[in-house]
Amino acid sequence: MPSTPNCSSAACSTPTADESPDIMHLCRQSLDQLDIPWRMPRPNALSVARREGVQRLDTFIGPKS
């Protein structure tokens, strides 16, 4: 199983102070490897919002607490 950065459902769907293009690239790349759909509503925000994607992400990261 590929390793993933610290990118939980909450972190991917809400803006954070870290807008590093490298971090965003790692998160997108990891989500692609895990076959989790994502979108970029803004250049500095990544969103995993569809139910199936969030459920799949939760199997790797764990549910948002």
Beta strands, then each sheet from edge to edge (+ up, - down):
strand 1: 39-42
strand 2: 45-47
sheet 1: 1+ 2-
end
